[in-house]
Amino acid sequence: MTPKQRLLSAINRQIPDRLPVTTHHVMPYFLDKYMKGINNDGFFAEMGLDPVVWTNPYKPDKKKGQFGIEPGKETDIFGLRKISSENWRITEQELSDPKYKTTRFTIHTPKGALSTVLQANDYTIWVLEHLIKEKKDIELIAEYANTPLCDVESVNETAEKYGDNALIRGHICILDIFGQPGCWQDAACLFGIEKLIYETYDDPEWVHEFLGILRDKKLNYVKSLKGARYDILELGGGDASSTVISPAIFNEFVAPYDSVLITAAHEAGQKIVYHTCGGMMAILEDIAAMNPDAMETFTPSGMGGDASLKEAKRRIGDKVCMIGGFDQLHFFQNCDPEETRAEVRRCFEEAGGNGGYILSPSDHFFDADLKLIKAMADEAKNCVY
């Protein structure tokens, strides 16, 4: 099989020629430190993994007065060029900080401004000051925030370029500047996860209103995905994991909103992987009930999760493709290649039965021994159905 055929076979819960093996985002820090700055394609070729190509091109909805912002003025963690309008304009101000790159972003609207501060180091970007500071701020998002459209032509150009040599992957759009695909996860990035949890008890009506606004913004984007040759799109986020919130909060404030997006994505001809980096076991069936095509990351207990691949396969393996489960903390560093190979075989034995499983590190890694990544990839090729 080609890499795309192999990965899609697993996503479709079929049996591929051998165990598919890949990874999530390849972090720039890792490429710069360990691989002399090669690109994503070079990483997959050298490591022997099944390639995944990420692309998220947006375009403005000119009927709504939107326009693309100036090239080079990307304003979110993924480096995407976002969409602007006269009623939703973003300006940036570099702030002095002795340790981290610090930037204030201000969104200007006719009824007031919203601002947030991000910090960054060589590893990642995080929120220092949240965008939503008062409950009424969500009214500005509801009235003025732009909904980008998928640039279908650009996605299809990427799909044509790679053919059967890579899986084409993207994610459901996030609000400008910083966020993640799921409605709850996006709200947590905008308001703060602790405060959001408190408000589910103190003012649940407001939380539902907030989530509904984000759902509707994302829904317009999802509907624009029709015809885009994506292989799979990501939804969800770690703040919806059972190590952060209870199953009760998940079922009241997460599933009702993200499940709408999954249904709409299917209607647009797209597949969805639901991303839960953190605890999953208490909500396995709840996630699967939203009807995603795949679930990830199945983070093991040694990395702060709680996943048992064997139990998860038994409980939901006939409903969704499973992606992840490999412990990159302990088997990409400070171990012998044979230990890494044994971890691969463990994952295959516990989750590989009857297909429907893609071996992958449970989310990102930043530091790794190259020979251990190669050992993972090579051993996966020995896991034949």
C-alpha positions in Angstrom: 0.0 0.0 0.0 1.0 3.6 -0.4 1.3 5.7 2.8 -2.1 7.4 2.1 -3.8 4.1 1.4 -2.4 2.6 4.5 -3.5 5.4 6.8 -6.9 5.7 5.2 -7.4 2.0 5.5 -7.0 2.3 9.2 -9.2 5.4 9.5 -11.9 3.5 7.6 -11.5 0.6 10.2 -10.1 -1.7 7.6 -7.0 -3.9 7.7 -3.9 -2.4 6.0 -0.9 -4.2 4.7 1.0 -3.5 7.9 0.7 -1.2 11.0 0.5 2.4 9.9 3.0 4.6 11.8 3.2 8.4 11.9 3.2 11.3 14.3 1.3 14.5 15.1 2.7 18.0 14.3 6.4 17.9 13.7 7.6 20.7 16.0 10.0 23.3 14.5 12.1 23.2 17.7 12.8 19.5 17.1 13.6 20.0 13.4 16.0 22.8 14.2 17.8 21.2 17.1 18.1 17.6 15.9 17.7 17.6 12.1 19.5 20.8 10.9 16.3 22.6 10.1 14.9 20.2 7.4 11.3 20.5 6.5 8.3 18.3 7.3 8.7 16.2 4.1 12.4 15.6 4.9 11.6 14.5 8.4 9.2 11.8 7.2 11.5 10.6 4.5 14.5 10.3 6.8 12.6 8.7 9.7 10.6 6.2 7.6 7.2 7.2 8.9 4.0 7.4 6.9 3.8 11.1 6.0 1.1 13.5 7.1 0.9 17.0 5.6 -0.9 19.7 7.4 -2.6 22.5 5.5 -5.2 25.1 6.6 -5.6 27.7 3.9 -8.3 30.3 4.6 -9.9 32.8 2.2 -12.1 35.8 2.9 -15.9 35.9 2.4 -16.0 38.9 0.2 -19.8 39.0 0.4 -19.4 39.9 4.1 -16.7 42.6 3.4 -13.8 40.4 4.5 -10.3 40.7 3.2 -7.0 38.9 3.9 -4.5 40.6 6.2 -1.1 41.7 5.1 1.2 38.7 4.3 3.7 38.1 7.2 1.3 39.4 9.8 0.1 35.9 10.9 -1.6 36.1 14.3 -2.0 32.6 15.7 -0.1 29.7 17.0 -0.3 27.8 13.6 1.1 30.8 11.6 -2.1 31.0 9.5 -3.0 34.1 7.6 -6.3 35.1 9.1 -9.2 37.1 7.7 -10.0 40.8 8.6 -12.7 43.3 8.0 -13.4 46.9 8.8 -15.3 45.8 11.9 -12.7 43.3 13.1 -9.2 44.7 12.7 -6.1 43.3 14.5 -3.1 45.3 15.5 0.1 44.0 17.2 2.4 45.5 19.8 5.7 44.0 20.9 6.1 44.2 24.7 9.4 44.2 26.6 10.1 41.1 28.5 13.5 39.8 29.7 12.9 36.2 28.9 10.1 35.6 26.3 8.9 37.1 23.1 5.8 38.9 24.3 3.1 40.4 22.0 -0.2 42.2 22.7 -2.8 41.7 20.0 -5.8 44.1 20.0 -9.0 43.5 18.0 -10.8 46.7 17.1 -14.6 46.7 16.7 -17.2 49.5 16.4 -18.3 48.8 19.9 -15.0 48.4 21.7 -11.7 46.6 21.7 -10.6 43.1 22.8 -7.0 42.4 23.6 -4.8 39.4 24.5 -1.1 38.9 25.3 0.8 35.9 24.1 4.3 34.8 25.0 6.6 32.4 23.2 9.9 30.6 23.5 11.7 28.1 21.3 9.2 25.4 22.2 5.7 26.8 22.0 3.3 29.8 22.5 1.0 30.4 25.4 -1.6 32.9 26.6 -0.5 35.4 29.3 -3.6 37.5 29.2 -6.9 36.0 27.9 -9.0 37.8 25.3 -12.3 37.5 27.1 -12.1 39.5 30.4 -15.7 40.3 31.0 -18.8 38.2 30.2 -20.2 40.9 27.9 -17.1 40.6 25.7 -18.6 37.6 23.9 -21.2 39.9 22.4 -18.4 41.5 20.3 -17.4 38.1 19.1 -21.0 37.2 18.2 -21.5 40.4 16.3 -18.2 41.1 14.6 -15.8 38.1 14.6 -15.1 36.9 11.1 -15.8 33.4 9.9 -13.1 32.3 7.4 -13.9 30.2 4.5 -11.8 27.1 3.5 -9.6 27.8 0.5 -10.7 24.6 -1.3 -8.6 25.2 -4.3 -5.4 25.5 -2.2 -6.2 22.4 -0.3 -6.8 20.5 -3.5 -3.5 21.7 -4.9 -1.7 20.3 -1.9 -3.6 17.0 -2.2 -2.7 16.8 -5.9 1.0 17.6 -5.2 1.3 14.7 -2.7 -1.0 12.2 -4.3 -0.8 8.9 -2.5 2.4 9.7 -0.7 0.9 11.5 2.3 -2.3 12.0 4.3 -3.7 15.5 4.0 -4.8 16.8 7.4 -6.2 20.0 8.8 -8.3 21.3 11.7 -11.5 23.1 12.3 -10.9 26.8 12.4 -10.1 28.6 15.6 -10.9 32.2 16.6 -8.3 34.8 15.6 -4.9 34.9 17.3 -4.9 31.9 19.6 -7.2 28.9 20.1 -7.9 25.3 19.3 -10.5 23.4 17.1 -13.1 22.3 19.7 -15.7 24.7 20.9 -14.9 24.0 24.6 -11.2 24.1 23.9 -11.4 27.4 22.0 -13.5 28.9 24.9 -10.8 27.7 27.4 -8.1 29.5 25.4 -10.1 32.7 25.2 -11.4 32.8 28.8 -9.2 30.5 30.8 -10.0 26.9 31.7 -10.3 27.4 35.5 -12.7 30.3 35.1 -14.7 28.4 32.5 -15.1 25.4 34.8 -16.3 27.7 37.6 -18.9 29.3 35.3 -20.4 25.9 34.4 -21.6 26.0 38.0 -22.1 29.7 38.6 -23.5 30.8 35.3 -24.1 27.8 33.0 -26.5 29.8 30.8 -23.6 32.2 29.9 -21.3 29.3 29.1 -23.9 27.8 26.8 -24.3 31.1 25.1 -20.5 31.4 24.7 -20.2 27.9 23.3 -23.1 28.5 20.9 -21.4 31.5 19.5 -18.2 29.6 18.8 -20.1 26.7 17.4 -22.0 28.9 14.9 -18.8 30.6 13.8 -17.1 27.2 13.3 -20.2 25.8 11.6 -20.0 28.3 8.8 -16.4 27.3 8.2 -17.2 23.6 8.2 -19.9 24.1 5.6 -17.3 25.7 3.3 -15.2 22.5 3.4 -17.3 20.8 0.7 -15.1 19.7 -2.1 -11.8 20.1 -0.2 -9.7 17.0 -0.6 -8.8 16.6 3.1 -8.3 13.1 4.4 -9.1 14.1 7.9 -9.6 17.2 10.1 -9.0 17.6 13.8 -11.5 18.7 16.4 -11.4 18.7 20.2 -8.6 19.5 22.6 -7.0 18.6 25.9 -9.1 20.8 28.1 -12.0 18.5 27.3 -10.1 15.5 28.7 -11.2 13.7 31.9 -8.0 14.9 33.6 -9.4 18.5 33.3 -13.2 18.2 33.5 -15.7 15.7 34.7 -17.7 13.4 32.4 -20.8 15.4 33.4 -19.3 18.7 32.2 -18.1 16.9 29.0 -21.6 15.7 28.3 -23.3 19.0 29.0 -20.9 21.5 27.6 -18.6 19.7 25.1 -20.4 17.0 23.3 -23.6 18.9 22.3 -21.5 21.6 20.5 -18.7 19.5 18.9 -21.1 16.8 17.8 -22.9 19.4 15.6 -19.6 20.2 13.9 -18.9 16.5 13.3 -22.3 16.0 11.7 -21.8 19.0 9.5 -18.3 17.9 8.5 -19.7 14.5 7.4 -22.4 16.3 5.4 -19.5 18.3 3.7 -17.8 15.0 2.8 -15.1 15.3 5.5 -13.7 12.9 8.2 -13.0 14.0 11.7 -10.4 12.9 14.3 -11.3 13.9 17.9 -8.2 14.9 19.8 -8.1 14.3 23.5 -4.6 14.8 25.0 -5.1 13.7 28.6 -7.5 11.4 30.3 -9.9 9.5 28.1 -11.0 6.3 29.7 -13.9 7.8 31.7 -15.4 9.4 28.5 -14.4 6.9 25.8 -18.0 6.0 24.9 -19.1 9.6 25.2 -16.5 10.7 22.6 -17.3 7.8 20.3 -21.0 8.7 20.6 -20.3 12.0 18.8 -19.5 9.8 15.8 -16.0 10.9 14.9 -14.1 8.8 12.4 -11.1 8.5 14.6 -10.0 9.3 18.2 -6.6 10.3 19.6 -4.2 10.5 21.5 -4.6 7.6 24.0 -1.9 9.1 26.3 -0.5 6.5 28.7 -0.3 7.0 32.4 3.4 7.5 32.3 2.8 10.7 30.3 -0.1 12.1 32.4 -3.0 10.4 30.7 -4.8 7.2 31.6 -5.2 5.2 28.4 -5.2 1.5 28.3 -5.0 0.6 24.6 -6.3 -2.9 25.2 -9.3 -1.8 27.2 -10.0 1.1 24.7 -9.9 -1.3 21.8 -12.3 -3.6 23.5 -14.8 -0.8 24.3 -14.7 1.4 21.2 -12.4 -0.3 18.6 -15.4 -1.3 16.5 -16.7 2.2 16.3 -13.7 4.4 15.5 -10.1 4.3 14.3 -7.7 4.7 17.2 -4.6 6.9 16.8 -1.7 7.2 19.3 -0.9 5.3 22.5 2.9 5.3 22.0 4.9 6.7 25.0 7.3 9.1 23.4 8.6 10.4 26.7 10.1 7.1 27.7 10.8 5.5 24.4 12.1 8.3 22.3 14.8 9.2 24.9 17.2 7.4 27.3 16.4 3.8 26.3 17.7 1.1 24.0 16.2 0.7 20.5 15.0 -2.8 21.5 12.9 -1.2 24.3 11.4 1.1 21.7 10.6 -1.8 19.5 9.0 -3.7 22.4 6.8 -0.7 23.0 5.7 -0.8 19.3 4.8 -4.5 19.6 2.9 -3.8 22.8 0.8 -1.2 21.1 0.2 -3.4 18.1 -0.8 -6.4 20.2 -3.2 -4.3 22.3 -4.8 -2.2 19.6 -3.9 -3.5 16.2 -6.3 -6.4 16.0 -8.6 -6.3 12.9 -7.0 -3.0 11.8 -8.4 0.4 12.7 -5.3 1.5 14.5 -2.5 4.0 13.7 0.6 3.9 15.8 1.6 7.4 16.8 3.2 9.2 19.7 0.6 10.5 22.0 0.8 14.1 20.7 3.9 16.3 20.2 7.4 15.6 21.1 10.2 18.2 21.3 13.3 16.2 22.2 14.1 12.7 20.8 16.9 10.4 19.8 16.8 9.9 16.0 17.7 6.2 16.2 14.7 5.6 18.5 12.3 7.2 16.1 13.7 5.1 13.3 13.4 2.0 15.5 9.7 2.8 16.0 9.1 3.2 12.3 11.1 0.1 11.4 9.4 -2.1 14.0 6.0 -1.0 12.8 6.9 -2.4 9.4 7.4 -5.8 11.0 3.8 -5.6 12.4 2.1 -7.3 9.5 -1.5 -8.4 9.4 
